[in-house]
C-alpha cells in the first residue's frame, strides 16, 4: 500500500507553526508497511486543496489530510471536500451529542459554529473524535481512500490510533518494506560510519542503511525490502548482534526509544535513584528525565547551580578550586556530582558545567567546552567535551551525553 500526506494551513506555510503531524503519521504508516510517496503542505484555499486531490486520487492507495476542520471561517477543508465529492452536508447525531457533552463537561456554552462541526459531507463516513469536537472523515474514490483529520496533534493522533491505523492494519498483508532504527549516542555520524564500515559493507543487497543525525544522537535506520522484509525477524537478529559486538557502548535502544526512557529503564530495573546538578544545561537534563511517565520512582531532585555561590553554598564545591581552575573544570564538576548525590541521598548523580554561548568563551575554554561528571555508588566518571552549534544545540548535546554516560557507568560499559 502506498500513501501521500497533505497538510492544510497557511500558518505552516508562513513558518508560524511547525508541522509535526506528517512526521508522526509517516512513522506510524511505515511501521505497518505502508510507504509514503509524497508529503505536501497547501494553503487554506479550496482550489489548492482540490488540485492536490486531483493529483493524488487514483495514484495512491491512501491519502491522509490534516488541518482545516475547525469551527472558524478560515477552516475550509470540510466544505471543499463536500464540493469535491459533490455531496450535500448532513448532521451526524452521534457527533452532535458528543459536542454537547464536550462543552457541558467544561462548563462552556455552545455557539452555532461549534454545532456546525457535527455536519459532514454525506459521501463520507464520519470518524468519531473522542479527543475533541471535529470528527474525522473517511472517503473512497477511484480506488483511493481519503482520510481527513483535525490538525490539532492531540486530536489527530487520537483518531489515528482509535480508528484509522487499526483499519489500515487490517488492509495490509505481508509488508513490502520493514524499518528498524538503532539508536546511538556518543559518536558523530562520520566517526560512526568509520567504526561500522565493515559491518555496513556486508549488509545484504535488500537491506539499506541510512544515518539520521540530530544533536547528540545518531539514528541508524535499516530498511528491509523484498525477501528481506519477509524474513526480517531473523535477519535483524543477526545484524543487531553484529553491531552490538562493535559499538555496545553507543547503542541505547531501538525504534526511536528516547535516551531518557532508556536511562529510566535501567534505573527502574536496578532499583536506583538519581539526582542532577546542572549549570550549563540549566535543568534540561532534569526536564528530560521527568518527561518519562513513572520517573518519580527514580528521580529525586535537581539543583540548578548556575551561579558559583550555589555550587559552593548548596553543593559544597570548594571555593578555592573554582578560583584556581574555574567553574568549568573537572574537580568542580566532580564535586558537584558528589555534592548533589549526598544532598539528595541518591544512588547516582549527573553534573554539568560548561560554556553554552554565544558569549563567555576564551581561547583556553571556547564556547561549547563542557565538563560532565556522573557518579554511581562509589564510582565517578568525568569527561571533557567540545560541543558545536547554537546554544540550544550545545545544551541538547550535553544533556544527552550526560544521560548516556551515567547509563554506561551503571551498565559497566565505560
FENJOVEN-V129927 format. One record per pair of residues at least 6 apart in sequence whose ideal C-beta (glycine too) atoms are under 7 Angstrom apart, sorted by the first residue. I is the first residue (numbers start at 1). GAP is how many residues later the second one is. Records with the same first field share a line. If there is no record, write none. Layout:
I=GAP / GAP
This chain:
1=33 / 60 / 61 / 170 / 171
2=33 / 35 / 58 / 59
3=26 / 31 / 32 / 33 / 34 / 57 / 58 / 59 / 60 / 61
4=33 / 34 / 52 / 56 / 59
5=17 / 20 / 21 / 31 / 34 / 59
6=34 / 36 / 46 / 57 / 59
7=12 / 14 / 15 / 34 / 59 / 60
8=34 / 36 / 41 / 57 / 58 / 59 / 60 / 69
9=8 / 35 / 58 / 59 / 142
10=33 / 34
11=6
12=7 / 29
13=28 / 30
19=22
20=133
21=45 / 130 / 132 / 135
22=17
24=133
25=39 / 135
26=10
28=132 / 137
29=7
30=6 / 149
32=136 / 137 / 140
33=139 / 142 / 143 / 144 / 145
34=28 / 134 / 138
35=142
37=23
40=12
42=6 / 7 / 10
44=24 / 30 / 32
46=30 / 34 / 37
49=28 / 31
50=30 / 34
53=31
56=7 / 88
57=6 / 84 / 85 / 87 / 89
58=84 / 85 / 86
60=84
61=83 / 84
62=83
63=81 / 83
64=83 / 85
65=12 / 81 / 82 / 83 / 84
66=83 / 85 / 90
67=10 / 84
68=7 / 8 / 9 / 83
69=6 / 8 / 9 / 65 / 79 / 81
70=64
71=42 / 43 / 45 / 46
72=41
77=71
78=42
81=40 / 56 / 67
82=7 / 39
85=36 / 38 / 54
87=34 / 35 / 36
88=34
89=30 / 31 / 32
90=29 / 30 / 32
91=27 / 28
92=26 / 28 / 34 / 43
94=34
95=23 / 31 / 33 / 40
96=19 / 22
98=30
99=15 / 16 / 18 / 19 / 34
100=10
102=31
103=7 / 11
114=19
117=16 / 17
120=6 / 15 / 17
123=16
124=13 / 14 / 15
125=13
126=9 / 11
127=8 / 9 / 10 / 11 / 32 / 36
128=7
129=6 / 7 / 21 / 26 / 29 / 30
130=28 / 32
131=23 / 24 / 27
132=18 / 20 / 23
134=16 / 21
136=11 / 12 / 13 / 23 / 27
137=11
138=7 / 9
139=7
147=17
149=7 / 10
150=6
174=56
175=54
176=49 / 53
177=46 / 48 / 52
178=46 / 51 / 54
179=42 / 43 / 44
180=42 / 56 / 74 / 75
181=38 / 39 / 40 / 73 / 74 / 75
182=38 / 58 / 61 / 69 / 72
183=34 / 36 / 68 / 69 / 70 / 71 / 73 / 74
184=8 / 33 / 34 / 36 / 63 / 66 / 67
185=31 / 32 / 65 / 67 / 74 / 215 / 216 / 219
186=63 / 64 / 215 / 218
187=8 / 63
189=22 / 24 / 29
192=26
193=18
195=51 / 52
196=47 / 50 / 51
199=43 / 44 / 47
200=9
203=6
204=24 / 31
206=18 / 19 / 20 / 21 / 22
207=15 / 17 / 21 / 28
208=15
209=11 / 13
210=11
211=7 / 9
212=6 / 7 / 9
215=174 / 178 / 181 / 182
216=180 / 181 / 184 / 185
217=42 / 183
222=17
224=8 / 11
228=7
243=8
244=7
248=165
249=159 / 164
252=7 / 10 / 152 / 155
253=9
259=141 / 144 / 145
260=28 / 29 / 31 / 32 / 143
261=31
262=145
263=26 / 140 / 143 / 144
264=25 / 28 / 31 / 34
266=141 / 144 / 145
267=7 / 31
268=29 / 30
270=140
272=26 / 75 / 76
273=25 / 27 / 73 / 74
274=24 / 25 / 26 / 72 / 74 / 75 / 76
275=25 / 26 / 27 / 65 / 66 / 69 / 71 / 74
276=9 / 10 / 26 / 64 / 73 / 74
277=26 / 28 / 38 / 59 / 60 / 62 / 63 / 72 / 74
278=7 / 8 / 24 / 26 / 27 / 74
279=26 / 27 / 48 / 73 / 74
280=72 / 73 / 74 / 75 / 76 / 90 / 115 / 118
281=71 / 114 / 117 / 118
282=22 / 24 / 113
283=19 / 21
284=111 / 115
285=65 / 114 / 117 / 118
286=16
288=111
289=6 / 10
290=9
300=44 / 46
301=43
303=7 / 11 / 12 / 37 / 40
305=6 / 9 / 10 / 31
308=14 / 19
311=6 / 11 / 16 / 21 / 25
312=7
314=29
315=20 / 21 / 24 / 25 / 28
316=19 / 23
317=15 / 18 / 19 / 22
318=17
321=10 / 11 / 14
322=10
325=6 / 7
327=26
328=25 / 26 / 27 / 37 / 41 / 43
329=42
330=41 / 52
332=21
333=18 / 19 / 20 / 38 / 39 / 40 / 49
334=39 / 46 / 48
336=15 / 17 / 37
337=12 / 13 / 14 / 36 / 37 / 38 / 43
338=37
340=9 / 11
341=8 / 34
347=29 / 30
348=27 / 28 / 58 / 62
349=25 / 26
350=24 / 52 / 56
351=22
352=18 / 20 / 46 / 50
353=18
354=15 / 16 / 17 / 44
355=6 / 10 / 12 / 13 / 14
356=35 / 38 / 39
357=10 / 11 / 34 / 37
358=9 / 33
360=7
361=6
368=18 / 19 / 20 / 26
369=17
370=15 / 17 / 28
371=11 / 13
372=10 / 11 / 13 / 26 / 29 / 30 / 33
373=7 / 9
374=7 / 28 / 31 / 32 / 35
376=30 / 33 / 34
379=30
381=24 / 28 / 33
383=22
385=16
387=7 / 10 / 11
408=6
